[in-house]
Amino acid sequence: MLRVNGNPVEVDVAPDTPLLWALRDTLGLQGTKFGCGLGLCGACTVHLNGASVRSCQTPVSAVGDYEVTTVEGLSSDSTHAVQRAWIELDVPQCGYCQSGQLMSAAALVASNRAPTDADIDAAMAGNICRCGTYDRIRAAIKRAAEIAGGRA
């Protein structure tokens, strides 16, 4: 039994199955992407109790009672501060990496409402964007922090 996006769900997979495949193949949550399979690119980032983790490297057995949040769980109507900022600043280009980018950014903004460039660099390290939208991502994170802090 897992708790995903606020709902208890039963997954019938081997304990060593990467969380990524339980989410995508068993539960049909396609927002979390497979990138490198080595935990290096960040496309598979989800939250475990609010902390960013690479789901391709996290076995289902390690999840325990932790709450799993996927990009689908941020909000169903794009009202999460990070989603709003991403839309407002037109961040994605191809979009493939964006679910992982959003999840890492959401964890940062939840814990830091005034992130510096150094904070953003640290939080986003390992989230690779092949299109190079890093300047827009940085601006969107700062904007999301403003929105989340009520400075919209």
C-alpha positions in Angstrom: 0.0 0.0 0.0 1.3 3.4 -1.0 -0.1 6.9 -0.4 0.2 8.8 -3.7 -1.1 12.3 -4.2 -3.2 12.1 -1.1 -4.8 8.7 -1.9 -4.1 5.2 -0.6 -3.3 2.9 -3.5 -2.5 -0.7 -3.8 0.4 -1.6 -6.0 1.3 -5.2 -6.8 5.0 -5.0 -7.7 8.2 -6.5 -6.4 9.7 -4.6 -3.5 12.8 -3.7 -5.6 10.7 -2.2 -8.4 11.7 1.5 -8.9 8.9 3.8 -7.7 9.0 5.4 -11.2 7.6 2.2 -12.8 5.0 1.7 -10.1 3.8 5.2 -10.7 3.9 5.1 -14.5 3.1 1.5 -15.4 1.0 0.3 -12.4 -0.9 3.5 -11.5 -0.9 5.2 -14.9 0.6 8.5 -13.6 2.5 9.4 -16.8 3.7 12.9 -15.7 6.8 11.5 -14.0 9.2 10.9 -16.8 12.0 8.3 -17.4 15.1 10.1 -18.4 18.4 8.4 -17.7 17.5 5.7 -15.3 20.5 6.5 -13.2 19.1 9.4 -11.0 21.3 11.9 -12.9 18.9 13.9 -15.1 16.0 14.7 -12.7 13.2 13.9 -15.1 11.8 11.3 -12.6 11.7 13.6 -9.6 8.8 13.2 -7.2 8.4 14.2 -3.5 8.5 11.8 -0.6 7.0 13.8 2.4 7.9 17.0 0.5 11.5 16.1 -0.2 12.7 15.7 -3.8 13.8 12.2 -4.7 14.7 10.4 -8.0 12.0 7.8 -8.5 14.1 5.8 -10.9 16.5 5.0 -8.0 13.9 4.7 -5.2 12.6 1.2 -4.7 8.9 0.9 -3.7 10.1 -0.9 -0.5 11.8 2.4 0.6 8.6 4.4 0.4 7.0 3.0 3.5 4.4 5.3 5.0 5.8 8.4 3.2 3.5 10.5 1.1 4.4 10.4 -2.6 3.5 13.5 -4.6 3.9 13.5 -8.3 3.5 16.4 -10.7 -0.2 15.5 -11.1 -0.5 16.0 -7.3 0.8 19.6 -7.2 -2.7 20.8 -8.3 -5.3 19.5 -10.7 -6.0 23.0 -12.2 -2.4 24.5 -12.4 -2.9 26.8 -9.4 0.2 25.7 -7.5 2.6 28.7 -7.3 5.3 26.9 -9.4 2.8 25.9 -12.1 1.4 29.4 -12.3 5.0 30.9 -12.6 5.9 28.3 -15.2 2.9 29.3 -17.3 3.3 33.0 -16.7 6.9 33.0 -17.8 6.5 30.4 -20.6 9.3 28.2 -19.3 9.1 24.9 -21.2 10.5 24.5 -24.7 10.2 20.8 -25.5 8.8 20.1 -22.0 10.2 16.6 -21.4 12.2 17.6 -18.3 9.6 20.0 -16.9 7.8 17.6 -14.5 11.1 17.0 -12.7 12.0 20.7 -12.8 8.6 21.6 -11.4 8.9 19.0 -8.5 12.4 20.2 -7.5 11.3 23.8 -7.7 8.1 23.1 -5.7 10.2 21.5 -2.9 12.5 24.6 -2.9 9.7 27.1 -2.8 7.9 25.2 0.0 11.0 25.6 2.2 12.4 29.0 1.0 10.2 31.9 0.0 13.1 34.1 -1.0 15.6 31.8 -2.8 18.9 33.2 -3.9 20.6 32.2 -7.1 22.9 29.9 -5.0 19.8 28.3 -3.3 18.2 27.7 -6.7 21.5 26.3 -8.1 21.7 23.9 -5.2 18.1 22.8 -5.3 18.0 22.3 -9.1 21.4 20.6 -9.4 20.9 17.4 -11.3 17.8 18.6 -13.2 19.0 18.7 -16.7 17.2 20.6 -19.4 18.3 19.7 -22.9 16.8 22.8 -24.4 18.7 25.1 -22.0 15.8 27.0 -20.5 17.7 27.5 -17.3 17.3 31.3 -17.3 13.5 31.0 -17.5 13.5 28.2 -14.9 15.4 30.5 -12.5 13.1 33.4 -13.1 10.1 31.2 -12.7 11.3 29.9 -9.3 11.8 33.4 -8.1 8.3 34.3 -9.4 6.8 31.2 -7.7 8.4 32.2 -4.4 6.7 35.6 -4.8 3.4 34.0 -5.5 3.7 31.5 -2.7 4.7 34.2 -0.3 1.7 36.3 -1.2 3.7 38.9 -3.1 1.9 38.0 -6.4 
